[in-house]
């Protein structure tokens, strides 16, 4: 085993790339869980015993009886039998187990690298931060689920936004640190370099409110919302309108997505004019184009599960593409 400084960095970067991949899969599973209406199927939280699924008919009946006491069953899914329940239970169970898998996949190598004294300085701090955020994310997940176990069987859009945003924060820190260790740190970043990532992140956050309020179902046409570009309901709820009005949430997501597309096209043209066209900007440009088109189809077909999951996954690829471009050595490629 290569114990040189470079060899250690490569091993740590591979570990963090694996964690990034696991988080990407987790976001995919989370999207499927949300779109299949499975997120409130597990009404108890067992952080340490949660790896074990129901193994006997008696345990299945116990879990199903608990679900029968929930508002979601009483108001929405009272028609369900045990077989139907097992389907929605699978997605939420898979989601929680994958979260524990991420935790173990991070903790075990973390302890190993710590014992070998391979984690030092900034890398140790960053790895410790990621571990802390993973633990906090588990708590946030249950906090989100609890918001839907009240009289209104729907999770809070605010808590959903926090939960998904935290997943992207963990993904971003893990992926960026892996790139630092694999390619070397990038210095002298300018604000103008970060603009695509900022708009992509804002669009994703806006998308969490669309998801949290099922706002993808209110206007299923593009580019008009009804007879107007700006819907007539826009702003009707005052100061809380962006966060409480499904129509406004959808409009903001459309607007930010369109601005993001325009910005990345401008960057792409700039790279061409400077004769610095490279794989990373090409990949980002293709990603935003595909994601924008996919978003339109997801909307006009009223968010079918397959397209909805693909659209969320496209957002992840777009986010990672922006980070990958941002990490390119600035002595070769800059925007000005």
N, C-alpha and C positions, 0 to 999 in steps of 0.2 A: 504494500500500500504506500502510495506517495504521501509522505508526511511533510513535504515542502510547503511553504506558505501558499504557493499557487495551487498545489494539490488539495490542500485543506479547503481553500476557497471554492474550488470546483465541486468538491463533495457537498459543501454547505449549500452552494447554489443549486445543485441537483435536488437536494432535499426541499428547498424552497420552491423550485419549479414544480415538484410533485405536489406540494401543499397547494400551490396555485391551481393546478389541475383539479385537485379534489374539491376546492372551493367552487371552481367553474361548474363541476358536476353537481355540487350542492345547490347552486343557484338554479340549474336546470331542473333538479328534482323539486325544489321549492316552487318553481313556476308551475310544474305539473300538479303539485299538491294544491296550489291555489285554484287553478283552472278546473280541476276535477271536483272542487268543493269538498276536499278531504281534510282541510286544515283544522277543523274542530272535532274530528272523530275521536281523538284521544283526550279525554277530559281529566286525566290525572297525569301528574309529572313525577316520574321516578328516575332521577338523574343517574343512579348507579345500577338499577335493575332494568333500565330501559332497553338493554340489549336483547332481552328475552321476549320473544313474541308469545302470545297465548299458545300453550302447547296441548291443552286438553279442551274437550267440549265444555267442561265446567268453567274453565277460565274464560273461554270465548263468551259464554253466557253472562259471566260476571262483568266483563268489559262492555258487552252490548247493553246490559241493564244500566250501567253507569251512563252510557250515551243516551239511553231513553229518558234520563232525567234532565238532559240538556235542553236549552231553548231551541237549538237547531233542530233536534229531533221532533219536538212538540210543534214547532211552527212551520217546518219545511219538509222534514224527512220522515214523518210519521208513517209513511207507506212502506218504509224499508223493513225487510226481514234480515235475518242473520247473514245470509249470502250477500245481499246488497251492502250490508255494513262492512263485511270483510274487504270489499273492493276499496272503499274510501279509507278504511283503517290501514290498508297496505301502504298507501302513499304517505300518510302522515308518519307511520312507523318507519318506513324507509328513510324519510327525511330526518327523523330524529336519530336513527342508527347511523346514518351517514355523518351526521354532526359529531357523534361520539368517535367515529372512525377518524375524522379529521383531528379531533383532540388527541387521540392516541398516536396518530401518525406524526403529530407535531411533538408531543411530550416525550416519547421514547427517544427519538434522535436528539432532541434538545438536551436531555439528561446525558446521553452518550457523548455528544460534543462538549458539553460542560465538563464532564468527568475527564475527558481527554485534553481539556484546556484549549480547545480549538475556537471557542467563542470568546472574543475579547473586545473591549472598547465599544465602538459604535455597533458592531455586529451583535454583541451580547445584549446591548440595550434594545436593539430593534427586535431581536428574537424574543426577548422577555416581553416586550410590548405586544407582539403578535400573540403570544401565549395568553396574556392577560385579556386581550380583545376576544380571543376564541372563547374563553370562559364567560366573559360578559355577554357574548352573543347568545350563548345557551340560555342565560337568564332572560335576555331580551325576547328570545323566541317564546318562552313560556308567558312572559308579561304580555306579549302580543296575543297569544291564544286566549289568555284569561279575559281579555277585553271582549271576546266573542261568546263567553260563557254566561253573560248576563241576559237580561230580558230580550235584548235585541241581538239575534244570532249572527252578528257580523263583526269581524275584527276591526279595530280602529285603524283608519287610514294613516293616522299619525304614527302609530306603533308599527304598522307594516312598513312605512317609509323608513323609520329608524332601523328596523330589522334588516331590510334589504340594503340600505346605505352602509350599515356596519359590515355586511358581507363584502361589499365593494371596497371598503376601506381595508379590510383584512387581505383581500385579493391584491389590491394595489400595492400595499406595503410589502407583501411577500414577493410579488413579481418584480417590483422595482429593486428590492434588495438582492434578489437572485441575479438580476441584470448587472447590478453594481459589482457583485462578486465574480460574475462570469466575464463581463466585458471591461470592467474598470469603471470607476465613478465618473459621472458627467459633472463638469463644473461650468460656472458662468451661464447658467440658464437665465434667459430673459423672460419677462412677462409675456411678450408676444409669442414665445415658443409654447407657452402653456395654454394659450387661448382655446385651441381645439379641445383639449382635455377638459377645460372648465365648462365649455358648452355641452360636451358629451355628458359630463357628470350632472349638470343641471337638467338636461333632457331626461336622464335616467331617474332623477329624483321626481321630476314632474310625472314620469311614468308610474312611479309608485302610488301616487295619488289617483291616477287613472285606474290602476288595478284595485286600489283600496275602496274606491267608490263605484266600481263597475262602470266607470265613465266611458269605456269603449263601446257601450251599448246605446248611448244616448243619441248620437248622430252618426249614421253609418254611410256617409258620403264624403267625397273629397274632390276639390278643395273646399267646397261650400259646406256650411253647417246650417241646414235649412235653406233659406234664400240668401244668406249672407256669408261673407268670410268670417266676420265677427258675429257670433250668435246673439240673438236678441236677449237671451237670459244672462249674458255676461255682466258681471258686477252687481247682480241683483241682491246679493247677500252682504254687501258692504265690505268691511275690512277683512272679514274671514272668507270672503268669496273664493279666493284662489284655493282654499283648503277644504271648503265645505260644499262647493257647488260643482257637481260632476261635469256640467257643461263647460265651465271655466277651466277645470282641470284638463279636459280633453283639448280645449283651445290652446292652453299653455304648452301642452306636450307637442301639438302640431307646430306651433310657432317656433319653439326651441329646436325641434327637429329640422325645420326648414332653414333656420339660421345656421345650424350646425352644418348642414349640407352645403350651404353657400360659402361658409368660412373655409371648409376643407377644399372645396373647388378652387377658391382663391389661393390657398396654400399650394395646391397641386400645380396650378398655372405658374406660380412663383418659382417652384422648383424647376419647371421646364425652362422658363426664361433664363434662369441662372445656370442651366445645363448641369444641374445637380440631382436630376431625377434618380430615385433609388427604390429598392424593393419596399422599404418601409412606408413611404408616402403612397406608393402604388397600392399597397395592401390596405392602408387606411382609406384611401379614396374608393376602392372597390367595396370595402366594408360598409361605408356610409351609404353608398349608392344602393347596395343590396338591402341594407337595413331600412332605408327610406321606402323603397318599393314594397318590401315585406310588411312594413307598418301600414301602408295604404291598403294592401290586400287583407291584412288582419282586421282592419277597421270595416271595410265595405262588406266583409263576410261575417260581421258581428262576432269577432273573436272566437273562432273555433279553437279547440284545445291544441291541435297540432300547430296551427299558425301562431297562436298565442305563445306557446313554449318556444317555437323557433324565433319569434320576435324578441323574447327575453334573452335567449341565447345569443342572438345577433347583437344585442346591447353589450353583452359581456365581451364578445370578440372586438367590437368597436372600441370599448374602453381599453382593452389590452393593446390593441393596435396603436392607439394614441400614446400610451406609455412607451411602447416599443419605439415609435418615431421620436418621442421626446428624449429617449436615452441615446440617440445616435450622436456620435462625436460632433460637437458643434464647430470644430475646426474645419470640418468637411461640408456640413450642411447647416445653414442658418437662414432664418427668415428676416428679411429687411427690405 
